[in-house]
Amino acid sequence: MYAYNYRMDSRSLEQFAQDIEAAAKAERDIIQRYVRHCKIKHGIEPAVEDNGCDNSGRLLSDREVNSRADFRVDGKPVEVKFNNNHLSKFHFKVDQLESYLKQGASVLWVNGYTTGKPVFTVLETVDLERIKRTHTPVAFLPWGGKLCYEIAATEFRWTTFEEGEQADG
């Protein structure tokens, strides 16, 4: 049974399915850009494995969904998050942050993904703990009133991707 109400927010089932598919493609692209960046900038090529419930973009039933981080990078859980445009503030769901803390996951966050100059930051456990400790959750209406931490982009150091050659696929 597909019960999506909590996950869909105010989207139709068709829009929700399209958003899931598009996000999975973007997350795959982002993790590939990150690997390429590490290779060009630092001379290392992290090993990436799929993690979590599914990275194919297929719409899953609530029963199939879990909150594990999207990927494992050199064995460590890494969640990929992104804003299409450059935002000066963004939102992080309280339940997701808690889950990543329990997993010992990092969050690779891209700001301005669909712009010509996306930037990224990696939030480690210490960053997630600081967000939890110093921010008060607020109900974020565009996401169905889910409790979120509102975070200013200025709280983090952002890096431009070293692009080099385009990844295959």
C-alpha positions as CSV (number, residue, x, y, z in Angstrom):
1,M,0.0,0.0,0.0
2,Y,1.3,3.4,-0.9
3,A,0.4,6.0,1.8
4,Y,2.8,8.9,0.9
5,N,0.8,11.6,2.8
6,Y,3.6,12.5,5.2
7,R,6.3,12.4,2.5
8,M,4.4,14.2,-0.3
9,D,3.8,17.4,1.6
10,S,1.3,19.3,-0.7
11,R,2.4,17.6,-4.0
12,S,0.3,15.4,-6.2
13,L,1.4,11.8,-6.5
14,E,2.6,12.5,-10.1
15,Q,4.7,15.5,-9.0
16,F,6.0,13.6,-6.0
17,A,7.2,10.8,-8.3
18,Q,8.8,13.3,-10.7
19,D,10.6,15.0,-7.8
20,I,11.9,11.7,-6.5
21,E,13.3,10.8,-9.9
22,A,14.9,14.2,-10.5
23,A,16.4,14.3,-7.0
24,A,18.0,10.8,-7.4
25,K,19.6,11.9,-10.7
26,A,20.9,15.2,-9.1
27,E,22.2,13.3,-6.0
28,R,24.1,10.8,-8.3
29,D,25.5,13.7,-10.3
30,I,26.6,15.6,-7.1
31,I,28.4,12.5,-5.6
32,Q,30.2,12.1,-9.0
33,R,31.2,15.7,-9.0
34,Y,32.5,15.4,-5.4
35,V,34.6,12.3,-6.3
36,R,36.0,14.2,-9.3
37,H,36.7,17.2,-7.1
38,C,38.6,15.0,-4.6
39,K,40.6,13.5,-7.4
40,I,41.6,16.8,-9.0
41,K,42.1,18.8,-5.8
42,H,43.5,16.2,-3.5
43,G,44.7,13.4,-5.7
44,I,42.4,10.8,-4.1
45,E,39.4,9.0,-5.5
46,P,37.0,8.0,-2.8
47,A,35.1,4.8,-3.3
48,V,31.3,5.3,-3.5
49,E,28.6,2.7,-2.8
50,D,24.9,3.1,-2.8
51,N,23.3,3.1,0.6
52,G,19.9,3.9,2.0
53,C,16.7,2.6,0.5
54,D,17.1,3.2,-3.2
55,N,19.1,5.6,-5.5
56,S,17.3,4.7,-8.7
57,G,14.7,7.4,-8.6
58,R,11.9,4.8,-8.4
59,L,8.9,5.8,-6.2
60,L,8.9,3.6,-3.1
61,S,6.1,2.7,-0.8
62,D,6.4,4.1,2.8
63,R,7.2,0.5,3.9
64,E,10.3,0.5,1.6
65,V,11.7,3.9,2.7
66,N,14.3,4.3,5.4
67,S,16.4,7.3,6.6
68,R,19.8,5.8,6.0
69,A,22.2,8.1,4.2
70,D,22.2,8.0,0.4
71,F,25.8,6.8,-0.1
72,R,28.8,5.3,1.6
73,V,32.0,7.2,0.7
74,D,35.1,5.2,1.7
75,G,32.8,3.3,4.0
76,K,31.3,6.3,5.8
77,P,27.6,7.2,5.4
78,V,27.1,10.4,3.4
79,E,23.8,12.1,2.7
80,V,23.5,14.4,-0.3
81,K,21.4,17.5,-0.1
82,F,21.0,20.4,-2.5
83,N,19.4,23.7,-3.2
84,N,18.7,24.3,-6.9
85,N,19.4,28.0,-6.5
86,H,21.9,29.8,-4.3
87,L,20.1,30.4,-1.1
88,S,21.2,32.5,1.9
89,K,19.2,30.3,4.3
90,F,17.8,26.8,4.0
91,H,16.0,24.2,6.1
92,F,17.1,20.9,7.5
93,K,14.4,18.5,8.8
94,V,14.8,17.7,12.5
95,D,14.1,14.0,12.1
96,Q,16.7,13.7,9.3
97,L,19.4,15.5,11.3
98,E,18.7,13.1,14.2
99,S,19.0,10.1,12.0
100,Y,22.3,11.3,10.5
101,L,23.7,11.8,13.9
102,K,22.8,8.3,15.0
103,Q,24.4,6.9,11.8
104,G,27.5,8.9,12.2
105,A,26.8,10.3,8.7
106,S,28.2,13.4,7.0
107,V,26.1,15.6,4.8
108,L,27.4,16.8,1.4
109,W,25.3,19.9,0.8
110,V,25.3,21.8,-2.5
111,N,24.0,25.3,-2.8
112,G,23.1,26.5,-6.3
113,Y,23.0,23.1,-8.0
114,T,21.3,24.3,-11.2
115,T,23.4,27.5,-11.4
116,G,26.6,27.8,-13.4
117,K,28.6,27.9,-10.2
118,P,27.4,25.5,-7.5
119,V,29.2,25.4,-4.2
120,F,29.4,22.7,-1.6
121,T,30.1,22.1,2.0
122,V,30.5,18.9,4.1
123,L,28.7,18.9,7.4
124,E,30.4,16.5,9.8
125,T,29.0,15.2,13.1
126,V,30.3,18.2,15.0
127,D,28.4,20.6,12.6
128,L,25.2,18.6,13.0
129,E,25.5,18.6,16.8
130,R,26.1,22.4,16.7
131,I,22.9,22.9,14.6
132,K,20.9,20.8,17.0
133,R,22.3,22.6,20.0
134,T,22.1,26.2,18.7
135,H,19.0,26.3,16.5
136,T,15.4,26.1,17.5
137,P,13.2,24.0,15.2
138,V,10.4,25.8,13.3
139,A,7.4,24.4,11.4
140,F,8.3,24.8,7.7
141,L,5.0,25.2,5.9
142,P,6.2,24.4,2.4
143,W,7.2,21.0,3.7
144,G,3.8,20.3,5.3
145,G,4.7,22.0,8.6
146,K,7.5,19.5,9.3
147,L,9.9,20.7,12.1
148,C,13.1,22.0,10.6
149,Y,16.2,23.9,11.6
150,E,16.6,27.1,9.6
151,I,20.3,27.5,8.7
152,A,22.1,30.5,7.3
153,A,24.6,29.7,4.4
154,T,27.1,32.0,6.1
155,E,27.4,29.4,8.9
156,F,29.5,27.2,6.7
157,R,32.6,27.4,4.4
158,W,31.5,26.8,0.8
159,T,33.8,25.4,-1.9
160,T,33.5,25.5,-5.7
161,F,33.7,22.1,-7.4
162,E,36.9,21.4,-9.3
163,E,35.2,20.1,-12.4
164,G,37.9,18.9,-14.8
165,E,36.6,16.3,-17.3
166,Q,32.9,15.5,-17.2
167,A,31.9,12.2,-15.6
168,D,30.6,9.4,-17.7
169,G,26.9,8.9,-17.7
